[in-house]
Amino acid sequence: MNTIEHESILDDLVHQVIGCSYEVSNTLGVGFLEKIYERALLRELTIRGLSVASQVPFPVSYKGHCIGEYVADLVVENRVIVELKCVDYLRASHLRLALLINFQKPKVEWKRIICSQ
């Protein structure tokens, strides 16, 4: 698969996740804890046929030694981390793309983060 095809697949995946996020936001509205939105988004992604895992641990290394772990809220299709808070943990996961999603506004806010590892 060439770089253009790979980017196209990731773009499609991002659009699907964002669409699911809007569906969750439109259905639930604002005011719930992060865990409720995480569970709803997990359900919506699954309904739409995407492979998704929640609370996925990634080891964090420092100078060759594991010093702990970062736990991603969701990992979609083993390609995209979805965080439901404003923190960027891409480096620990070794994945290149993350979506930060904020459900605490009247309109869902999201940010696409690309890590150049």
C-alpha positions in Angstrom: 0.0 0.0 0.0 1.5 3.4 -1.0 1.5 6.5 1.2 -1.4 8.1 -0.6 -3.6 5.0 -0.2 -2.7 4.7 3.4 -3.5 8.4 4.1 -6.9 8.0 2.3 -7.8 5.0 4.5 -6.8 7.0 7.6 -8.8 10.0 6.4 -11.9 7.8 5.9 -11.4 6.3 9.3 -11.2 9.8 10.9 -14.4 10.8 9.1 -16.2 7.8 10.4 -15.0 8.4 14.0 -16.0 12.0 13.9 -19.4 11.1 12.5 -19.9 8.7 15.4 -18.8 11.4 17.8 -21.5 13.8 16.4 -24.1 11.1 16.7 -23.1 10.5 20.4 -23.2 14.2 21.1 -26.5 14.8 19.4 -28.1 11.8 21.2 -26.7 12.4 24.7 -26.1 16.2 24.8 -23.6 17.7 27.3 -23.1 17.2 31.0 -22.1 13.5 31.4 -18.8 12.2 32.7 -16.1 11.2 30.2 -16.8 7.5 30.8 -20.4 7.8 29.6 -19.3 9.3 26.3 -16.5 6.7 25.9 -19.0 3.9 26.3 -21.5 5.5 23.9 -18.8 6.2 21.3 -17.5 2.6 21.7 -21.1 1.4 21.0 -21.6 3.7 18.0 -18.3 2.7 16.4 -19.2 -1.0 16.9 -22.7 -0.5 15.5 -21.0 1.0 12.4 -18.9 -2.1 12.0 -15.5 -0.7 13.2 -13.1 -2.7 15.3 -12.6 -0.8 18.5 -11.0 -1.5 21.9 -11.3 0.5 25.1 -8.7 1.3 27.8 -5.8 -0.1 25.7 -2.5 0.0 27.6 0.8 1.0 25.9 4.1 0.7 27.7 6.0 4.0 28.2 9.8 3.7 28.0 12.5 6.0 29.1 16.0 5.3 27.9 15.2 1.7 27.2 13.4 1.0 30.5 9.6 0.7 31.0 8.6 3.3 33.5 4.8 2.8 33.3 2.0 2.7 30.9 -0.3 5.1 29.1 -3.9 3.8 28.7 -5.8 5.0 25.6 -9.5 5.6 25.9 -10.2 4.0 22.5 -8.2 2.5 19.7 -10.1 2.2 16.4 -9.1 -0.4 13.8 -5.6 -0.6 15.5 -4.8 2.6 13.7 -6.2 5.6 15.5 -6.2 6.6 19.2 -9.3 8.4 20.4 -8.9 10.4 23.6 -11.9 12.0 25.1 -9.8 14.7 26.9 -7.3 17.2 25.8 -4.0 15.3 26.3 -1.7 14.0 23.6 -0.2 10.6 24.3 0.7 9.4 20.8 4.4 9.0 21.4 3.9 6.2 23.9 1.5 4.2 21.7 3.7 4.4 18.6 0.6 5.1 16.6 0.7 8.1 14.2 -2.8 9.5 14.5 -5.0 10.5 17.4 -8.4 12.3 17.7 -9.1 14.4 20.8 -12.8 14.7 21.3 -14.5 17.1 23.7 -18.2 16.3 24.4 -18.6 19.1 27.0 -19.6 21.8 24.5 -23.0 22.3 22.8 -21.3 21.2 19.5 -18.7 18.5 19.6 -15.1 19.8 19.4 -12.4 17.6 17.9 -8.8 17.9 17.0 -6.7 15.7 14.7 -3.2 15.1 16.0 -0.5 13.6 13.8 2.8 12.5 15.3 5.9 12.5 13.1 7.8 9.8 14.9 
